[in-house]
């Protein structure tokens, strides 16, 4: 929820007119300054790390074709408040170079954890690329025993299966079942 909310707030700064008005009304916020102030405080609290506590960080980037007007304030707010990159680019003539730039940005921004996000070159018809990544590092309140790992089938979106190692635990865990998915709640230590 955290990351998608910040991405939404970040993108709202690029809106104008009736779109901006409707988004602010939907969020029950008076103006962009109020929205950005709340977002800034939210980000400060969630990304603050005190020794031993979980670490949370995120990066975001937006590449917009130069045929669209990119507000200067959008680029400033993106960088200063959301710690994101916003850039006007020429997809028409430099789609391949921009693909490489986005992938390089992702690799650098994630300290090499993600090598690329765009497997095939973008096309000159591309108008907008939004990329973001969330990094979380914490310790389970009840750590898994690595020796209790076992291989099992994992379902893919295309209904196929792959066999991968699963962590197991004899402890009772909270699990919520919904129509199309299940959610497992595993608390982190503080």
N, CA, C and O atoms as a DFTB+ gen file, in Angstrom:
760 C
 N C O
     1  1       0.821      -1.196       0.000
     2  2       0.000       0.000       0.000
     3  2       0.862       1.255       0.000
     4  3       0.541       2.227      -0.684
     5  1       1.945       1.243       0.757
     6  2       2.805       2.423       0.868
     7  2       3.307       2.890      -0.492
     8  3       3.187       4.063      -0.846
     9  1       3.867       1.958      -1.242
    10  2       4.516       2.356      -2.474
    11  2       3.536       2.840      -3.519
    12  3       3.783       3.857      -4.168
    13  1       2.434       2.142      -3.699
    14  2       1.473       2.566      -4.707
    15  2       0.871       3.913      -4.344
    16  3       0.562       4.711      -5.229
    17  1       0.700       4.177      -3.054
    18  2       0.169       5.471      -2.624
    19  2       1.147       6.586      -2.964
    20  3       0.743       7.616      -3.504
    21  1       2.416       6.399      -2.658
    22  2       3.410       7.429      -2.966
    23  2       3.540       7.645      -4.467
    24  3       3.711       8.777      -4.921
    25  1       3.462       6.575      -5.234
    26  2       3.523       6.702      -6.688
    27  2       2.326       7.495      -7.190
    28  3       2.463       8.349      -8.066
    29  1       1.162       7.216      -6.638
    30  2      -0.048       7.953      -7.018
    31  2       0.106       9.437      -6.691
    32  3      -0.197      10.290      -7.524
    33  1       0.576       9.748      -5.482
    34  2       0.760      11.146      -5.088
    35  2       1.771      11.832      -6.000
    36  3       1.572      12.975      -6.413
    37  1       2.843      11.137      -6.305
    38  2       3.885      11.651      -7.201
    39  2       3.289      12.006      -8.561
    40  3       3.555      13.083      -9.096
    41  1       2.490      11.110      -9.118
    42  2       1.900      11.334     -10.440
    43  2       0.847      12.436     -10.442
    44  3       0.681      13.128     -11.447
    45  1       0.137      12.606      -9.336
    46  2      -0.876      13.663      -9.262
    47  2      -0.246      15.021      -9.514
    48  3      -0.898      15.915     -10.054
    49  1       1.012      15.187      -9.131
    50  2       1.706      16.452      -9.351
    51  2       1.872      16.787     -10.826
    52  3       2.135      17.940     -11.166
    53  1       1.725      15.817     -11.697
    54  2       1.801      16.056     -13.136
    55  2       0.453      16.374     -13.748
    56  3       0.361      16.661     -14.942
    57  1      -0.600      16.325     -12.934
    58  2      -1.958      16.578     -13.429
    59  2      -2.277      18.063     -13.399
    60  3      -1.598      18.853     -12.744
    61  1      -3.328      18.419     -14.123
    62  2      -3.801      19.805     -14.104
    63  2      -5.293      19.826     -14.419
    64  3      -5.879      18.805     -14.781
    65  1      -5.887      20.988     -14.277
    66  2      -7.289      21.175     -14.649
    67  2      -8.246      20.286     -13.877
    68  3      -8.080      20.057     -12.679
    69  1      -9.257      19.786     -14.589
    70  2     -10.304      18.986     -13.940
    71  2      -9.764      17.661     -13.398
    72  3     -10.269      17.153     -12.396
    73  1      -8.748      17.100     -14.048
    74  2      -8.156      15.850     -13.552
    75  2      -7.546      16.074     -12.172
    76  3      -7.781      15.297     -11.246
    77  1      -6.767      17.133     -12.044
    78  2      -6.151      17.455     -10.758
    79  2      -7.224      17.708      -9.705
    80  3      -7.136      17.202      -8.586
    81  1      -8.232      18.487     -10.065
    82  2      -9.311      18.817      -9.130
    83  2     -10.010      17.551      -8.632
    84  3     -10.254      17.404      -7.434
    85  1     -10.331      16.642      -9.546
    86  2     -11.020      15.404      -9.170
    87  2     -10.149      14.522      -8.277
    88  3     -10.643      13.932      -7.316
    89  1      -8.865      14.430      -8.588
    90  2      -7.969      13.606      -7.773
    91  2      -7.822      14.171      -6.362
    92  3      -7.831      13.419      -5.388
    93  1      -7.686      15.488      -6.251
    94  2      -7.572      16.108      -4.934
    95  2      -8.862      15.940      -4.140
    96  3      -8.825      15.686      -2.936
    97  1     -10.004      16.082      -4.815
    98  2     -11.293      15.874      -4.142
    99  2     -11.420      14.430      -3.667
   100  3     -11.861      14.175      -2.546
   101  1     -11.037      13.501      -4.512
   102  2     -11.105      12.082      -4.153
   103  2     -10.279      11.794      -2.899
   104  3     -10.699      11.025      -2.034
   105  1      -9.104      12.416      -2.807
   106  2      -8.221      12.209      -1.661
   107  2      -8.574      13.102      -0.475
   108  3      -7.963      13.002       0.589
   109  1      -9.566      13.975      -0.664
   110  2     -10.004      14.914       0.371
   111  2      -8.854      15.812       0.819
   112  3      -8.627      16.013       2.012
   113  1      -8.134      16.346      -0.170
   114  2      -7.011      17.246       0.065
   115  2      -7.305      18.556      -0.657
   116  3      -7.821      18.550      -1.775
   117  1      -6.977      19.682      -0.016
   118  2      -7.304      20.994      -0.586
   119  2      -6.471      21.344      -1.813
   120  3      -6.992      21.856      -2.804
   121  1      -5.163      21.063      -1.736
   122  2      -4.281      21.475      -2.835
   123  2      -3.026      20.604      -2.864
   124  3      -2.809      19.768      -1.986
   125  1      -2.209      20.817      -3.887
   126  2      -0.985      20.022      -4.041
   127  2      -0.002      20.240      -2.898
   128  3       0.679      19.303      -2.481
   129  1       0.078      21.474      -2.386
   130  2       1.001      21.731      -1.279
   131  2       0.660      20.867      -0.068
   132  3       1.548      20.296       0.565
   133  1      -0.632      20.773       0.250
   134  2      -1.052      19.936       1.377
   135  2      -0.744      18.460       1.107
   136  3      -0.252      17.750       1.983
   137  1      -1.037      18.014      -0.103
   138  2      -0.771      16.622      -0.480
   139  2       0.715      16.308      -0.348
   140  3       1.089      15.287       0.231
   141  1       1.554      17.179      -0.880
   142  2       2.994      16.944      -0.859
   143  2       3.576      17.024       0.545
   144  3       4.529      16.313       0.864
   145  1       3.008      17.888       1.389
   146  2       3.471      17.973       2.774
   147  2       3.187      16.662       3.506
   148  3       4.055      16.127       4.195
   149  1       1.970      16.153       3.351
   150  2       1.599      14.881       3.982
   151  2       2.486      13.756       3.450
   152  3       2.971      12.929       4.222
   153  1       2.696      13.724       2.144
   154  2       3.530      12.683       1.535
   155  2       4.961      12.759       2.062
   156  3       5.571      11.733       2.362
   157  1       5.494      13.975       2.173
   158  2       6.861      14.150       2.647
   159  2       7.012      13.604       4.072
   160  3       7.972      12.892       4.368
   161  1       6.069      13.937       4.945
   162  2       6.116      13.450       6.328
   163  2       5.957      11.925       6.376
   164  3       6.640      11.243       7.141
   165  1       5.054      11.407       5.556
   166  2       4.803       9.970       5.461
   167  2       6.082       9.243       5.049
   168  3       6.454       8.237       5.653
   169  1       6.741       9.754       4.030
   170  2       7.979       9.150       3.528
   171  2       9.081       9.223       4.581
   172  3       9.814       8.255       4.783
   173  1       9.199      10.380       5.259
   174  2      10.221      10.529       6.301
   175  2      10.044       9.493       7.407
   176  3      11.013       8.872       7.845
   177  1       8.807       9.311       7.853
   178  2       8.532       8.366       8.941
   179  2       8.802       6.930       8.501
   180  3       9.449       6.169       9.220
   181  1       8.310       6.562       7.331
   182  2       8.427       5.172       6.896
   183  2       9.827       4.769       6.456
   184  3      10.180       3.591       6.514
   185  1      10.620       5.728       6.020
   186  2      11.963       5.369       5.556
   187  2      13.031       5.615       6.619
   188  3      14.211       5.350       6.391
   189  1      12.621       6.115       7.761
   190  2      13.566       6.335       8.856
   191  2      13.972       4.978       9.427
   192  3      13.120       4.122       9.667
   193  1      15.249       4.785       9.640
   194  2      15.721       3.509      10.185
   195  2      16.570       3.769      11.419
   196  3      17.555       4.506      11.375
   197  1      16.169       3.154      12.505
   198  2      16.938       3.217      13.741
   199  2      17.605       1.854      13.881
   200  3      17.018       0.839      13.508
   201  1      18.805       1.820      14.407
   202  2      19.560       0.559      14.507
   203  2      18.675      -0.614      14.897
   204  3      17.945      -0.570      15.887
   205  1      18.761      -1.667      14.087
   206  2      18.036      -2.891      14.370
   207  2      16.617      -2.934      13.835
   208  3      16.008      -4.003      13.787
   209  1      16.079      -1.783      13.428
   210  2      14.715      -1.767      12.904
   211  2      14.727      -2.112      11.419
   212  3      15.759      -2.009      10.755
   213  1      13.579      -2.517      10.910
   214  2      13.492      -2.793       9.472
   215  2      13.872      -1.569       8.643
   216  3      13.689      -0.430       9.074
   217  1      14.399      -1.820       7.456
   218  2      14.782      -0.759       6.530
   219  2      13.791      -0.765       5.375
   220  3      13.512      -1.811       4.789
   221  1      13.262       0.412       5.052
   222  2      12.329       0.556       3.946
   223  2      12.801       1.712       3.082
   224  3      13.047       2.807       3.587
   225  1      12.927       1.478       1.797
   226  2      13.273       2.562       0.883
   227  2      12.602       2.297      -0.453
   228  3      12.216       1.171      -0.768
   229  1      12.476       3.354      -1.220
   230  2      11.891       3.182      -2.545
   231  2      12.495       4.184      -3.501
   232  3      13.027       5.220      -3.104
   233  1      12.397       3.847      -4.768
   234  2      12.842       4.737      -5.833
   235  2      11.749       4.782      -6.891
   236  3      10.995       3.826      -7.071
   237  1      11.680       5.894      -7.572
   238  2      10.700       6.029      -8.639
   239  2      11.275       6.863      -9.764
   240  3      12.148       7.704      -9.550
   241  1      10.783       6.626     -10.947
   242  2      11.232       7.389     -12.099
   243  2      10.137       7.487     -13.139
   244  3       9.348       6.560     -13.324
   245  1      10.101       8.614     -13.808
   246  2       9.129       8.816     -14.888
   247  2       9.864       9.424     -16.076
   248  3      10.572      10.422     -15.942
   249  1       9.686       8.812     -17.225
   250  2      10.254       9.301     -18.471
   251  2       9.074       9.644     -19.370
   252  3       8.272       8.777     -19.717
   253  1       8.975      10.909     -19.741
   254  2       7.828      11.406     -20.499
   255  2       8.317      11.946     -21.836
   256  3       9.285      12.704     -21.896
   257  1       7.639      11.549     -22.905
   258  2       8.045      12.016     -24.228
   259  2       7.958      13.534     -24.305
   260  3       7.032      14.143     -23.770
   261  1       8.933      14.133     -24.976
   262  2       8.993      15.592     -25.073
   263  2       7.804      16.190     -25.825
   264  3       7.611      17.405     -25.799
   265  1       7.010      15.359     -26.491
   266  2       5.806      15.865     -27.158
   267  2       4.735      16.247     -26.134
   268  3       3.782      16.956     -26.458
   269  1       4.899      15.776     -24.904
   270  2       3.995      16.142     -23.803
   271  2       4.705      17.185     -22.945
   272  3       5.923      17.137     -22.769
   273  1       3.944      18.107     -22.426
   274  2       4.536      19.141     -21.587
   275  2       4.737      18.598     -20.179
   276  3       3.788      18.163     -19.526
   277  1       5.962      18.631     -19.729
   278  2       6.304      18.181     -18.384
   279  2       6.556      19.424     -17.536
   280  3       7.501      20.172     -17.785
   281  1       5.708      19.637     -16.539
   282  2       5.818      20.832     -15.712
   283  2       7.138      20.833     -14.940
   284  3       7.555      19.808     -14.398
   285  1       7.787      21.995     -14.898
   286  2       9.038      22.138     -14.155
   287  2       8.811      21.821     -12.683
   288  3       9.650      21.192     -12.039
   289  1       7.674      22.261     -12.156
   290  2       7.381      21.984     -10.749
   291  2       7.249      20.483     -10.500
   292  3       7.600      20.000      -9.424
   293  1       6.746      19.746     -11.486
   294  2       6.624      18.295     -11.354
   295  2       8.000      17.671     -11.169
   296  3       8.187      16.812     -10.307
   297  1       8.961      18.103     -11.976
   298  2      10.313      17.548     -11.881
   299  2      10.950      17.894     -10.536
   300  3      11.622      17.058      -9.931
   301  1      10.741      19.123     -10.070
   302  2      11.304      19.555      -8.793
   303  2      10.695      18.786      -7.630
   304  3      11.413      18.270      -6.774
   305  1       9.363      18.709      -7.603
   306  2       8.660      17.987      -6.535
   307  2       9.033      16.507      -6.559
   308  3       9.224      15.894      -5.508
   309  1       9.137      15.938      -7.751
   310  2       9.506      14.523      -7.878
   311  2      10.824      14.258      -7.162
   312  3      10.946      13.303      -6.395
   313  1      11.798      15.104      -7.418
   314  2      13.128      14.904      -6.851
   315  2      13.184      15.247      -5.367
   316  3      13.710      14.468      -4.572
   317  1      12.645      16.408      -4.985
   318  2      12.802      16.889      -3.617
   319  2      11.919      16.172      -2.605
   320  3      12.355      15.923      -1.481
   321  1      10.698      15.839      -2.974
   322  2       9.778      15.227      -2.017
   323  2       9.723      13.716      -2.170
   324  3       9.793      12.986      -1.181
   325  1       9.598      13.247      -3.397
   326  2       9.397      11.815      -3.634
   327  2      10.689      11.067      -3.946
   328  3      10.672       9.855      -4.159
   329  1      11.809      11.787      -3.973
   330  2      13.116      11.177      -4.267
   331  2      13.060      10.380      -5.569
   332  3      13.649       9.306      -5.689
   333  1      12.340      10.935      -6.533
   334  2      12.126      10.262      -7.814
   335  2      12.768      11.065      -8.937
   336  3      13.077      12.247      -8.787
   337  1      12.956      10.399     -10.050
   338  2      13.515      11.037     -11.236
   339  2      12.372      11.294     -12.205
   340  3      11.542      10.415     -12.440
   341  1      12.327      12.488     -12.764
   342  2      11.340      12.802     -13.802
   343  2      12.096      13.487     -14.934
   344  3      12.808      14.468     -14.722
   345  1      11.929      12.956     -16.129
   346  2      12.728      13.452     -17.243
   347  2      11.913      13.508     -18.527
   348  3      11.121      12.612     -18.821
   349  1      12.122      14.575     -19.279
   350  2      11.530      14.705     -20.610
   351  2      12.513      14.082     -21.597
   352  3      13.695      14.429     -21.611
   353  1      12.010      13.148     -22.433
   354  2      12.889      12.409     -23.344
   355  2      12.299      12.360     -24.753
   356  3      11.141      12.719     -24.970
   357  1      13.107      11.914     -25.695
   358  2      12.686      11.817     -27.097
   359  2      12.559      10.347     -27.501
   360  3      13.492       9.758     -28.046
   361  1      11.387       9.765     -27.225
   362  2      11.159       8.366     -27.592
   363  2      11.171       8.179     -29.106
   364  3      11.585       7.131     -29.601
   365  1      10.719       9.191     -29.838
   366  2      10.611       9.100     -31.294
   367  2      11.958       8.759     -31.933
   368  3      12.026       7.925     -32.836
   369  1      13.023       9.401     -31.467
   370  2      14.335       9.218     -32.081
   371  2      15.339       8.445     -31.228
   372  3      16.387       8.035     -31.727
   373  1      15.027       8.242     -29.940
   374  2      16.009       7.613     -29.055
   375  2      15.403       6.527     -28.170
   376  3      15.819       6.366     -27.022
   377  1      14.438       5.790     -28.679
   378  2      13.748       4.767     -27.878
   379  2      14.709       3.716     -27.322
   380  3      14.595       3.321     -26.162
   381  1      15.649       3.268     -28.141
   382  2      16.591       2.233     -27.694
   383  2      17.508       2.777     -26.597
   384  3      17.758       2.098     -25.600
   385  1      18.007       4.000     -26.781
   386  2      18.877       4.607     -25.775
   387  2      18.138       4.820     -24.458
   388  3      18.715       4.649     -23.384
   389  1      16.857       5.196     -24.542
   390  2      16.066       5.421     -23.331
   391  2      15.805       4.097     -22.619
   392  3      15.798       4.045     -21.389
   393  1      15.591       3.032     -23.380
   394  2      15.442       1.701     -22.776
   395  2      16.682       1.385     -21.952
   396  3      16.578       0.945     -20.807
   397  1      17.848       1.607     -22.532
   398  2      19.109       1.353     -21.828
   399  2      19.245       2.254     -20.604
   400  3      19.714       1.817     -19.553
   401  1      18.833       3.514     -20.747
   402  2      18.914       4.468     -19.637
   403  2      18.029       4.031     -18.465
   404  3      18.459       4.064     -17.311
   405  1      16.796       3.623     -18.766
   406  2      15.871       3.179     -17.713
   407  2      16.428       1.943     -17.011
   408  3      16.414       1.870     -15.783
   409  1      16.912       0.984     -17.774
   410  2      17.473      -0.229     -17.169
   411  2      18.713       0.076     -16.330
   412  3      18.902      -0.518     -15.269
   413  1      19.550       0.986     -16.792
   414  2      20.736       1.380     -16.030
   415  2      20.312       2.080     -14.736
   416  3      20.880       1.833     -13.672
   417  1      19.310       2.953     -14.839
   418  2      18.794       3.659     -13.666
   419  2      18.269       2.663     -12.631
   420  3      18.548       2.798     -11.440
   421  1      17.511       1.663     -13.085
   422  2      16.959       0.655     -12.176
   423  2      18.081      -0.103     -11.475
   424  3      18.040      -0.299     -10.260
   425  1      19.075      -0.526     -12.238
   426  2      20.177      -1.286     -11.639
   427  2      20.919      -0.445     -10.599
   428  3      21.223      -0.925      -9.507
   429  1      21.210       0.816     -10.944
   430  2      21.915       1.696     -10.010
   431  2      21.051       2.021      -8.792
   432  3      21.541       2.031      -7.663
   433  1      19.763       2.285      -9.023
   434  2      18.858       2.681      -7.940
   435  2      18.558       1.555      -6.967
   436  3      18.191       1.808      -5.819
   437  1      18.708       0.319      -7.410
   438  2      18.439      -0.837      -6.537
   439  2      19.732      -1.517      -6.093
   440  3      19.713      -2.649      -5.609
   441  1      20.845      -0.825      -6.259
   442  2      22.151      -1.382      -5.884
   443  2      22.389      -2.753      -6.497
   444  3      22.938      -3.648      -5.855
   445  1      21.964      -2.905      -7.758
   446  2      22.203      -4.133      -8.498
   447  2      21.232      -5.265      -8.215
   448  3      21.356      -6.337      -8.806
   449  1      20.259      -5.054      -7.318
   450  2      19.301      -6.122      -7.012
   451  2      18.376      -6.400      -8.192
   452  3      17.958      -7.539      -8.404
   453  1      18.059      -5.365      -8.955
   454  2      17.255      -5.529     -10.171
   455  2      18.127      -5.068     -11.327
   456  3      18.544      -3.911     -11.372
   457  1      18.403      -5.965     -12.256
   458  2      19.303      -5.649     -13.369
   459  2      18.609      -4.861     -14.473
   460  3      19.213      -3.965     -15.063
   461  1      17.361      -5.178     -14.758
   462  2      16.617      -4.448     -15.786
   463  2      15.130      -4.706     -15.593
   464  3      14.728      -5.702     -14.992
   465  1      14.321      -3.789     -16.115
   466  2      12.868      -3.974     -16.042
   467  2      12.217      -3.940     -17.417
   468  3      11.051      -4.302     -17.570
   469  1      12.965      -3.510     -18.395
   470  2      12.428      -3.462     -19.757
   471  2      13.233      -4.442     -20.600
   472  3      14.336      -4.119     -21.041
   473  1      12.682      -5.659     -20.830
   474  2      13.444      -6.690     -21.535
   475  2      13.602      -6.423     -23.028
   476  3      14.607      -6.811     -23.624
   477  1      12.619      -5.763     -23.635
   478  2      12.670      -5.470     -25.069
   479  2      12.736      -3.965     -25.270
   480  3      12.194      -3.209     -24.464
   481  1      13.392      -3.520     -26.333
   482  2      13.501      -2.079     -26.559
   483  2      12.132      -1.407     -26.671
   484  3      11.192      -1.950     -27.250
   485  1      12.056      -0.207     -26.095
   486  2      10.858       0.609     -26.258
   487  2      10.738       0.997     -27.723
   488  3      11.707       0.905     -28.477
   489  1       9.557       1.429     -28.123
   490  2       9.347       1.833     -29.512
   491  2       9.167       3.341     -29.587
   492  3       8.922       3.985     -28.567
   493  1       9.284       3.911     -30.782
   494  2       9.047       5.345     -30.944
   495  2       7.620       5.761     -30.572
   496  3       7.361       6.945     -30.353
   497  1       6.700       4.806     -30.499
   498  2       5.316       5.121     -30.124
   499  2       5.151       5.302     -28.614
   500  3       4.096       5.742     -28.158
   501  1       6.182       4.967     -27.837
   502  2       6.114       5.105     -26.380
   503  2       5.974       6.575     -26.014
   504  3       6.625       7.440     -26.598
   505  1       5.114       6.842     -25.036
   506  2       4.892       8.214     -24.587
   507  2       5.299       8.386     -23.129
   508  3       5.715       9.472     -22.724
   509  1       5.182       7.320     -22.337
   510  2       5.407       7.451     -20.898
   511  2       5.915       6.131     -20.320
   512  3       5.389       5.063     -20.633
   513  1       6.932       6.216     -19.484
   514  2       7.427       5.053     -18.743
   515  2       7.461       5.440     -17.268
   516  3       8.041       6.458     -16.892
   517  1       6.835       4.620     -16.451
   518  2       6.860       4.804     -15.003
   519  2       7.525       3.573     -14.405
   520  3       7.090       2.446     -14.644
   521  1       8.567       3.789     -13.636
   522  2       9.278       2.676     -13.005
   523  2       9.420       2.975     -11.526
   524  3       9.677       4.113     -11.134
   525  1       9.250       1.947     -10.707
   526  2       9.477       2.128      -9.284
   527  2       9.848       0.803      -8.646
   528  3       9.533      -0.271      -9.158
   529  1      10.520       0.908      -7.526
   530  2      10.929      -0.290      -6.795
   531  2      10.870       0.015      -5.306
   532  3      11.157       1.129      -4.867
   533  1      10.497      -0.984      -4.555
   534  2      10.400      -0.887      -3.108
   535  2      11.393      -1.873      -2.510
   536  3      11.445      -3.032      -2.924
   537  1      12.175      -1.424      -1.547
   538  2      13.142      -2.292      -0.884
   539  2      12.794      -2.347       0.599
   540  3      12.621      -1.314       1.246
   541  1      12.696      -3.541       1.116
   542  2      12.426      -3.727       2.537
   543  2      13.378      -4.776       3.083
   544  3      13.538      -5.850       2.503
   545  1      14.004      -4.454       4.201
   546  2      14.863      -5.432       4.861
   547  2      14.508      -5.434       6.342
   548  3      14.611      -4.415       7.025
   549  1      14.096      -6.575       6.810
   550  2      13.738      -6.719       8.214
   551  2      13.962      -8.149       8.656
   552  3      14.271      -9.020       7.842
   553  1      13.804      -8.388       9.945
   554  2      13.950      -9.737      10.487
   555  2      12.586     -10.225      10.948
   556  3      11.821      -9.489      11.570
   557  1      12.298     -11.487      10.628
   558  2      11.052     -12.075      11.111
   559  2      11.085     -12.127      12.631
   560  3      12.133     -12.366      13.231
   561  1       9.935     -11.902      13.245
   562  2       9.851     -12.038      14.702
   563  2      10.197     -13.473      15.106
   564  3      10.888     -13.702      16.098
   565  1       9.708     -14.426      14.326
   566  2      10.038     -15.838      14.533
   567  2      10.754     -16.325      13.274
   568  3      10.102     -16.714      12.305
   569  1      12.091     -16.308      13.278
   570  2      12.848     -16.668      12.071
   571  2      12.573     -18.098      11.606
   572  3      12.263     -18.983      12.402
   573  1      12.697     -18.294      10.297
   574  2      12.560     -19.626       9.711
   575  2      13.853     -20.403       9.919
   576  3      14.943     -19.832       9.924
   577  1      13.718     -21.691      10.087
   578  2      14.865     -22.584      10.180
   579  2      15.254     -22.961       8.748
   580  3      14.499     -23.648       8.060
   581  1      16.417     -22.516       8.307
   582  2      16.836     -22.769       6.924
   583  2      16.927     -24.255       6.594
   584  3      16.766     -24.647       5.438
   585  1      17.182     -25.076       7.598
   586  2      17.282     -26.515       7.334
   587  2      15.904     -27.154       7.112
   588  3      15.818     -28.304       6.680
   589  1      14.833     -26.417       7.404
   590  2      13.470     -26.948       7.222
   591  2      12.915     -26.619       5.833
   592  3      11.721     -26.781       5.580
   593  1      13.782     -26.160       4.946
   594  2      13.355     -25.840       3.582
   595  2      12.987     -27.104       2.834
   596  3      13.616     -28.148       3.011
   597  1      11.949     -27.004       1.984
   598  2      11.571     -28.155       1.162
   599  2      11.068     -27.670      -0.192
   600  3      10.486     -26.590      -0.296
   601  1      11.293     -28.467      -1.218
   602  2      10.828     -28.109      -2.555
   603  2       9.344     -28.408      -2.684
   604  3       8.840     -29.405      -2.166
   605  1       8.653     -27.505      -3.397
   606  2       7.225     -27.689      -3.626
   607  2       6.839     -26.946      -4.898
   608  3       7.621     -26.164      -5.438
   609  1       5.608     -27.206      -5.372
   610  2       5.140     -26.574      -6.607
   611  2       4.649     -25.155      -6.329
   612  3       3.940     -24.900      -5.356
   613  1       5.048     -24.245      -7.212
   614  2       4.606     -22.850      -7.153
   615  2       3.814     -22.568      -8.419
   616  3       4.292     -22.831      -9.523
   617  1       2.606     -22.035      -8.269
   618  2       1.720     -21.773      -9.413
   619  2       2.096     -20.477     -10.113
   620  3       2.259     -19.440      -9.471
   621  1       2.232     -20.542     -11.428
   622  2       2.499     -19.364     -12.243
   623  2       1.183     -18.807     -12.777
   624  3       0.161     -19.492     -12.754
   625  1       1.208     -17.568     -13.258
   626  2      -0.002     -16.940     -13.787
   627  2      -0.586     -17.694     -14.973
   628  3      -1.797     -17.665     -15.190
   629  1       0.263     -18.368     -15.741
   630  2      -0.220     -19.090     -16.929
   631  2      -0.721     -20.499     -16.589
   632  3      -0.895     -21.322     -17.487
   633  1      -0.951     -20.780     -15.321
   634  2      -1.454     -22.067     -14.809
   635  2      -0.406     -23.177     -14.794
   636  3      -0.726     -24.306     -14.422
   637  1       0.816     -22.895     -15.182
   638  2       1.897     -23.871     -15.072
   639  2       2.487     -23.812     -13.666
   640  3       2.182     -22.913     -12.882
   641  1       3.328     -24.782     -13.373
   642  2       3.977     -24.855     -12.072
   643  2       5.487     -24.936     -12.255
   644  3       5.983     -25.448     -13.257
   645  1       6.194     -24.424     -11.273
   646  2       7.636     -24.632     -11.189
   647  2       7.924     -25.138      -9.783
   648  3       7.209     -24.813      -8.836
   649  1       8.959     -25.921      -9.660
   650  2       9.337     -26.426      -8.347
   651  2      10.417     -25.523      -7.777
   652  3      11.462     -25.309      -8.392
   653  1      10.146     -24.998      -6.587
   654  2      11.082     -24.084      -5.938
   655  2      11.180     -24.427      -4.453
   656  3      10.304     -25.104      -3.915
   657  1      12.250     -23.958      -3.780
   658  2      12.360     -24.204      -2.343
   659  2      11.391     -23.308      -1.555
   660  3      11.294     -22.110      -1.820
   661  1      10.693     -23.885      -0.607
   662  2       9.781     -23.165       0.276
   663  2      10.314     -23.228       1.700
   664  3      10.875     -24.241       2.118
   665  1      10.136     -22.144       2.435
   666  2      10.453     -22.142       3.854
   667  2       9.240     -22.713       4.582
   668  3       8.103     -22.453       4.190
   669  1       9.471     -23.474       5.620
   670  2       8.368     -24.038       6.400
   671  2       8.548     -23.662       7.867
   672  3       9.648     -23.340       8.315
   673  1       7.451     -23.713       8.592
   674  2       7.490     -23.373      10.007
   675  2       6.403     -24.153      10.739
   676  3       5.277     -24.248      10.250
   677  1       6.723     -24.709      11.902
   678  2       5.696     -25.418      12.669
   679  2       4.766     -24.460      13.427
   680  3       3.725     -24.880      13.933
   681  1       5.136     -23.180      13.506
   682  2       4.338     -22.199      14.254
   683  2       3.015     -21.912      13.547
   684  3       2.916     -21.996      12.323
   685  1       2.004     -21.571      14.341
   686  2       0.714     -21.164      13.767
   687  2       0.893     -19.780      13.156
   688  3       1.496     -18.897      13.765
   689  1       0.368     -19.597      11.956
   690  2       0.495     -18.327      11.245
   691  2      -0.887     -17.813      10.871
   692  3      -1.828     -18.588      10.698
   693  1      -0.993     -16.519      10.752
   694  2      -2.252     -15.922      10.313
   695  2      -2.310     -15.994       8.790
   696  3      -1.367     -15.607       8.099
   697  1      -3.426     -16.491       8.283
   698  2      -3.632     -16.534       6.837
   699  2      -5.076     -16.132       6.557
   700  3      -6.005     -16.618       7.201
   701  1      -5.247     -15.246       5.598
   702  2      -6.580     -14.815       5.169
   703  2      -6.793     -15.290       3.746
   704  3      -5.914     -15.142       2.897
   705  1      -7.954     -15.858       3.487
   706  2      -8.274     -16.394       2.169
   707  2      -9.319     -15.514       1.495
   708  3     -10.345     -15.178       2.087
   709  1      -9.042     -15.151       0.261
   710  2      -9.952     -14.351      -0.546
   711  2     -10.335     -15.173      -1.774
   712  3      -9.876     -16.304      -1.935
   713  1     -11.163     -14.613      -2.626
   714  2     -11.660     -15.372      -3.777
   715  2     -10.537     -15.908      -4.662
   716  3     -10.550     -17.081      -5.036
   717  1      -9.571     -15.060      -4.997
   718  2      -8.533     -15.465      -5.944
   719  2      -7.127     -15.565      -5.347
   720  3      -6.172     -15.871      -6.062
   721  1      -6.997     -15.311      -4.047
   722  2      -5.653     -15.337      -3.473
   723  2      -5.716     -15.528      -1.959
   724  3      -6.778     -15.448      -1.341
   725  1      -4.542     -15.781      -1.387
   726  2      -4.401     -15.915       0.059
   727  2      -3.322     -14.947       0.523
   728  3      -2.386     -14.644      -0.217
   729  1      -3.462     -14.465       1.749
   730  2      -2.484     -13.548       2.322
   731  2      -1.985     -14.144       3.633
   732  3      -2.771     -14.522       4.501
   733  1      -0.674     -14.220       3.755
   734  2      -0.039     -14.735       4.962
   735  2       0.533     -13.561       5.740
   736  3       1.262     -12.740       5.183
   737  1       0.210     -13.477       7.013
   738  2       0.734     -12.404       7.856
   739  2       1.873     -12.907       8.717
   740  3       1.673     -13.753       9.589
   741  1       3.065     -12.392       8.476
   742  2       4.245     -12.766       9.258
   743  2       4.828     -11.502       9.884
   744  3       5.353     -10.651       9.166
   745  1       4.745     -11.363      11.207
   746  2       5.247     -10.137      11.832
   747  2       6.773     -10.064      11.820
   748  3       7.473     -11.075      11.878
   749  1       7.256      -8.825      11.742
   750  2       8.688      -8.554      11.800
   751  2       9.064      -8.135      13.207
   752  3       8.236      -7.602      13.946
   753  1      10.310      -8.375      13.577
   754  2      10.782      -7.900      14.876
   755  2      10.998      -6.398      14.776
   756  3      11.171      -5.850      13.687
   757  1      10.986      -5.756      15.908
   758  2      11.165      -4.297      15.911
   759  2      12.548      -3.933      16.343
   760  3      12.884      -2.750      16.407
